[in-house]
Amino acid sequence: MGRYFIHLAYHGGSYNGWQTQPGLPTVQETLERALSTLLREKIAVVGCGRTDTGVHASDFYAHFDVSDECGVMSNECGNLVFKLNSFLPADIAIYDIFLVAGNAHARFDAVARTYQYHVSDRRLPFRQGQYCRIYYRPDVELMNEAARVLMGYEDFTSFAKLHTQVKTNICHLTKAEWTEEADGWVFTIRSNRFLRNMVRSVTGTLLDVGRGKLSVEGLREIIEKKDRCAAGTSMPACGLFLTKVEYPEGVLSVKF
């Protein structure tokens, strides 16, 4: 058996998230079906994360195992990329497939993930489904002051979806920043891990600060309450992108 990493991107608008769900279209199920058809054996794919319904990924990794007794896959990965891109729907793109060490793991080996949330106070017809429209101009300086407060904490229970099976709500943030672009604003957040719905609820709470509904000190109180009901509204999925997944040196090295 050989283990392979697959580097891909997808527009999440037509999918009920990454993870396979009975009777619902998901990215994982679509990819597994395509790989199983092309490789003529049952293929199970393990993703680097579990994006929610409607969330996009411009940088995503997954791994799968396949019989490779003669090293056929090692010599034909480029051909498989071409075939997959011809076989898959247009909203999923395969960048690369490469052989890795047998114990490499797309999810557990990842050391950092970066998400971006896009908002605009303008109607953007060519970006429909890729941003969230707001109807005010937020105070970016104030939101960045609030984002710096986030960096001082590790327990993000107040921004976690309720009733999820996780062992800890501790996350180590290394970046949380708003930037202004020509047609709106982007919130970038980087951490070793994220909780279910965390980025969207953090974004909604920071936007409450930016529109004057919440003070910076009020944000601190929300974090310290460790109560999801205290935080702001979760933003729609359409504006959220997983933009970078990072691994230790050597994990993504092609192995021959």
Residue, then its C-alpha position, 0 to 999 in steps of 0.5 A: m500500500g502507498r499513502y498519498f497526499i492530495h492538494l485541492a481547493y473547493h467552492g463549498g456553496s453546493y456541499n454540506g461541508w467536507q465530511t461525508q453525511p448520508g444522503l447529502p452532497t459533501v466534498q469528501e464523498t464526491l472525491e472518494r467516489a471519483l478516486s474509487t472509480l478511477l483507481r478501481e478500488k474502494i478509496a477512503v480519504v482523510g481530510c486536514g479538517r472538517t469545513d462546515t456547510g457552505v464554507h470554501a477552501s482555497d488550500f486543503y490537504a487530504h490523504f488516501d491509501v491505495s495498492d501500489e505494488c508496482g509503483v504505478m501511482s508513483n509514476e502517474c500522479g500527474n495523469l491522475v490529477f488530470k483525470l480527476n479534474s476532468f471527472l470532478p465537478a467544476d467547483i473542486a480543483i485538484y492541484d497535486i497528488f504525491l506519495v508521502a511517508g506511510n505514517a503521514h496524516a493530513r489532519f493530525d500532522a497539520v500544525a497551523r490553519t489560517y482562515q479568512y472571512h470576507v465582508s463588504d458594504r457593496r453589492l458585488p455581483f461577481r463575488q456572489g457566494q464568496y463574501c457576506r454583505i453588511y450594511y454599514r462601514p465598520d471601524v477597522e481600527l477598533m476591530n483590530e484593537a478587539a482582535r488583539v484582545l483575542m490573542g491574549y486568551e486560549d479558552f474559546t468556549s464562548f465561540a464554540k458550537l454547543h454540544t460538540q464532542v471535543k476534549t478541549n476548547i483551548c486554541h493557540l492563536t498566532k494571528a487575528e487581524w482585519t485588513e481593508e481591501a478595495d471592495g471590502w474588509v478581510f478578517t484573517i485568523r491563524s491558530n493550531r486548531f479551531l472549534r466548530n463555528m469558531v471563526r464565524s462567531v468570532t467574526g460576528t462578535l468583532l463586527d459588533v465591536g466595529r459597528g458600535k454595538l459592543s465595546v472592546e472591554g465587552l468582548r473581554e467579558i464575553i471571552e471570560k464568561k465561557d458561554r456561547c450565548a454571550a457572544g455575537t451572531s455567527m456569520p453566514a458560511c459564504g464569506l469563510f475560506l480556509t486559506k492555508v494549512e501548514y505542516p512540519e518540514g518534511v511531511l509534504s516532501v514527495k517520497f520515492 
